Amino acid sequence: MKKIILAFMAVSFLTLNAQTKEENKTPDFKKWQARVRGIAVIPYESAKIGVIGGDVALSNTFVPELDFTYFFTKHFATELILATTKHEVHTVGSDISAIGGPNNANIDLGSVWLLPPTLTAQYHFYPLAEKVFKPYVGAGVNYTIFYNVEDGNAVKKVRHKNNFGYAFQVGFDLMLNDTFFINADVKKLFLKTDVTVDASNLATGLAMPAAVTINPLIMGMGIGMKF
């Protein structure tokens, strides 16, 4: 899948030179736009947890997001998406009977902040002659940084590994005038991380490795401007 996305981005950029010079001559062509959105981040999580088994759950969150888009032509653009989110984390249905606990327990793993800067290549459509409604599709990559981990009270320490992922998006801009517009956008990020839980406070030498899939759906609305 990553190879398909990288190929899509490469083909998109290779087609730009033939169009850029001609389109940049038009008086209404503006290379940059910026948006501010409110986004809902909904993880679609799952995990393979060693030693105690079970699954994982991450909380939903709602945060502001900032993005910048550079247009090579009227159709081809690249977008950098910036936002950070905090999620509460716990296991679901874990078996801790070996250390005197229940065999179906939810263990509090505290919280973690995610910073997933995402770069996408986009194609913008102009289905209406007046160019007021402008839908687009995009695909790209992200690198997620896990930081400000709060370990909670159940375990000693939780470590998350930073990792690359990939993304798809669809959305539209609805122009209010030549400069300002309303935006709606939906993204799907495909993200995995390796997590190590130090639970030596519960039993000497106890460590719980986990392969966690997060795969959040990100839905946003906001306003933007062209410049």
N, C-alpha and C positions, 0 to 999 in steps of 0.2 A: 504493500500500500504506500509506503514512504517513497518507493521508486516511482510510482505513478504520479504522486504529487510533485516530486522534484522534476519529473519530465514535463508535467503540465506547466510549471513555472518557467522552465527553460524554453519551451516552445513559445510561451506567451511573450517573453522578453525578446526572443529572436525575431518575432514578427513586428516589433515596434519601429525599427529604423525606417521601414518603408512608408510608415504612416505619420511619424512624428513631425517632420519638417512641414508637411502640407497642412496638418491640422493646427499646428501652433501659429499659423498665420491668421487664423480666424480671430476676430476681435473678442468673442465671448469665451475663448478658451482660457481657463485658469488652471494652473498646474497643481495647486495645493487646496486641500480642504481639511478642516478639523471638526471633530464632533465631541460632545459631552453626552454620555448616556447614563441612565440608571439601568443596571443589569441584575437579573436574577440568575444565580448560579445553582444548578441542581445536579449534584453528582449522581451518576449511575454506577455505584461502586460494587465491587466484589473482591474477595481475597482468598488466598490459600495460606492459612496460618499454621505454622509448625507447632508441634508439642501439644497445644490445647485445642486446636481445630476451631471450628466456627466460621463466622463471616465478619464483615466490618460494616459500619455505618458512619457516614459523614453528614453533618448538618447542611441544609440549604442556607444560602445567604443572599443578601441584596446589598450592592455596593455601587458607587460611582465608577465610571470608566471613561478614559480619554483615549482618542485615537487620532492618528494623522494619516492622510492619504495623499500620495503623489501620483499624478496622472502623466503617463508618458504620452498617451493620446487620449482622445475622448472616450475610447472604449477600454483601454488597458491601463491598469493602475496597480499600485502596491500599497498595502495598508499595514501600519504598525499599531498594535492594540496594547494598551497599558492599563492594568488594573491589578489589585491585590485583594485577596479574600481570606477570611478567618473561618475555620471549620472545627466544630467539636467532633471528636472521634471516639468510638467505642466498639468493642467486639460484640458479636451477637451469637448466642448459643455456644459459648466455649465451655469445654470440659476441664474444670480445675479440681476434680475430685481427688487427684493424686496428692494435692497439698491440703486436703481437708475441706475443700469447697464443694459447691454443687456441680453437677455434670451438665448444666444448661445455664451458664452465667453470662451476663453482659459486663465486660470489664471496661472501666473508664480509662481511656488513653489520653485524656487531656484535650488539647487543641493545638492547631498548627496554622500558620499563615502560608498561603501560596502566592507566589509572584510568577505568573506565566506569560511573559512578553511573547506575543504572537505576530508573525509576519505572514501575510497572505498576498498572493497574486490574484487580481480581480479582473472580471470582464463585466463592463457596464452596458446595459441595453437602453435604447431610446425608442420605446414602442409608440409614443405619441409625437405628433409633428411639432407641438409646442415645447417638448422636452421638459415637461413639468414632473412627470412620473418617471423615475429612473431606477429600475431594479438592477441587481447585480448578483453575481455568484463569485465565490472565491475558494481557494485552497492554499494551504501553507503549512508552516512548521512552528512549533513553540518550544521553549526551554523553560521548564518549571523549576523554580527555586523554592525550597521549603525552609522557613525561618521562624524565629520567635516561638519555638516549641514550648508549650506548657505541659508538663508531664502528668499533671493531675495527682491524685492521692493514692491510686491503686498500684502503680508500678514506679520503679526507680528512675528510668530514663527511656525516652523514645527517640529513635533516629530515623530520618527519612532521607532517601537518596535523591538528589536532583537528577532530572532526566529530560531527554528530548521526547516530544510527541508530535502529532500532526493535527490539522484542523480543517474543517469545511465550514463554509458560511453561505447564507443567502440573506438578502435584505433589499431595501429600497430607500431612496431619497425622494422626498416630496418637496419640490421647490416652492418657497413662499414668494421669493423675488430672485433677482440675479445673484444675490449673495447668500441669503439665509434659507435653510431648509429643515424639514422634520425628517428624522431617520428612524427606521425600525430594522432590527437585525437579529438573526438567530445563528449561533455558532455551535458546532459540536467538536469538542476537543477529545482526542484519544490519548490518554495519559496513563502510564504505569509507573510505579515506584517500588523499590525494595525498602521494607521497614524492619528495623531490629528493635525489639522491646527488651530492655534489661529489667527482668523481674526478680533480681537476686534479693530484693527485700521480702519476697514471698517465700522463696526457697533458694538455698545456696547454689549459685551458679546457674540459675534458671534464666535462659534467654529464649525469646520467642521470635523467630524470623517469620516474615510474611511477605508475599508478593501481592501487592495491592493494585487493583485497577480502579481508576477514578472516573474517567470518561464523562466529564460534566457537559450538560446542555446549558448554554448561556443565551438568555433571551433579553434583549435590551431595546429601549426607546430613548430618543433624545433629540437634541438640536445640533445644527452644525452651520458652518460658514465656509464659503469659497474665497480664496485670495490668491 
